[in-house]
């Protein structure tokens, strides 16, 4: 008996009619599990009260220093790369910890991972920088 014939499997054991649906089913499961991997749409998550408080403090600091326009331009240009910014914040955490609390740095980095954070921060900054009417003035 030749050597090649001992190690060959008959064709019907290698490729049966039931293996095509099995492969297709496995492929469908793989595609389903990976469907979110490269998705640019995120599930709308609600901001926790601590997250909103942190965004408010950041916005107040920006407005107090008169940096509304530069911060808005910077944040709008940063928008598509917010995840990279969060990873840079994790990397720079040991240096930044002298100015901020470690928990605030981690919370800010987690917030930057979410796409809806940057537009929300811009809206808070714009709201805080809008001119306020005096208490007794009529509404326009």
C-alpha positions in Angstrom: 0.0 0.0 0.0 1.5 3.4 -1.0 2.2 5.8 1.8 -0.1 8.6 0.5 -3.2 6.3 0.4 -2.9 5.4 4.1 -3.1 9.1 5.2 -5.8 10.3 2.9 -9.4 10.6 4.1 -12.2 9.8 1.8 -13.7 13.0 0.4 -17.1 12.4 1.9 -15.6 12.4 5.5 -13.8 15.7 4.8 -16.6 17.6 3.2 -20.1 16.4 4.0 -23.3 18.2 3.2 -23.9 18.9 6.9 -20.6 20.6 7.3 -21.5 23.6 5.1 -24.4 24.7 7.4 -22.2 24.1 10.4 -19.5 26.3 9.1 -22.0 29.0 8.1 -23.5 28.9 11.6 -20.1 29.3 13.2 -19.3 32.1 10.9 -22.6 33.9 11.7 -21.9 33.6 15.4 -18.4 35.1 14.9 -19.8 38.0 12.9 -22.5 38.6 15.5 -20.0 38.6 18.3 -17.6 41.0 16.5 -20.3 43.2 15.1 -19.7 45.8 17.8 -15.9 45.7 17.6 -15.6 48.4 15.0 -18.9 50.2 15.5 -18.8 53.9 15.7 -22.3 54.1 17.2 -22.4 53.8 21.0 -25.2 52.9 23.2 -26.6 56.0 24.9 -25.4 55.7 28.5 -26.7 58.1 31.1 -24.1 60.2 32.9 -23.9 59.5 36.6 -24.2 62.5 38.9 -20.5 62.3 39.8 -19.7 62.5 36.0 -21.9 65.5 35.5 -20.3 67.2 38.6 -16.8 66.6 37.2 -17.9 68.0 33.8 -19.4 71.0 35.5 -16.2 71.7 37.5 -14.1 71.4 34.3 -16.5 73.8 32.5 -16.4 76.3 35.4 -12.6 76.3 35.4 -12.5 76.9 31.6 -15.1 79.8 31.8 -13.4 81.3 34.9 -10.1 81.6 33.0 -11.7 83.1 29.9 -10.8 80.1 27.7 -14.2 79.4 26.3 -13.4 79.8 22.6 -10.0 78.1 22.6 -11.4 75.2 24.7 -14.4 74.8 22.4 -12.2 74.7 19.3 -9.8 72.3 21.0 -12.6 70.0 22.1 -14.3 70.0 18.7 -11.1 69.1 17.0 -10.4 66.4 19.6 -13.8 64.8 19.2 -12.8 62.0 16.8 -9.8 61.1 18.9 -11.4 61.2 22.4 -10.5 57.6 23.1 -6.8 58.3 22.3 -7.0 61.2 24.7 -8.4 59.0 27.5 -5.5 56.5 26.9 -3.0 59.4 27.1 -4.6 60.5 30.3 -4.1 57.0 31.8 -0.4 57.2 30.6 0.1 60.6 32.1 -1.7 59.9 35.3 1.4 59.7 37.5 2.4 63.2 36.3 -1.0 64.7 36.5 -1.7 63.3 40.0 0.1 66.3 41.6 -2.6 68.6 40.4 -5.7 66.4 40.5 -7.1 63.5 42.6 -6.3 60.1 41.2 -10.0 59.1 41.2 -10.9 62.3 39.2 -8.2 61.4 36.7 -9.6 57.9 36.3 -13.2 59.2 36.1 -12.2 61.8 33.4 -10.4 59.1 31.4 -13.4 56.9 31.5 -15.6 59.8 30.5 -13.3 60.5 27.5 -13.8 56.9 26.3 -17.4 57.7 25.6 -18.2 59.6 22.4 -21.0 61.7 23.9 -18.8 63.3 26.5 -17.1 65.9 24.3 -20.3 67.3 22.9 -21.8 67.4 26.4 -18.8 69.2 27.8 -18.9 71.7 25.0 -22.6 72.3 25.7 -21.9 72.9 29.4 -19.1 75.3 28.7 -21.3 77.3 26.2 -24.1 77.4 28.7 -21.9 78.7 31.5 -20.2 81.2 29.3 -23.5 82.6 27.9 -24.3 86.1 29.2 -26.6 86.0 32.1 -29.5 88.4 32.4 -29.7 90.4 35.7 -32.3 89.0 38.1 -34.8 91.8 37.6 -34.5 92.1 33.9 -37.3 91.0 31.6 -36.8 87.8 29.6 -36.2 88.2 25.8 
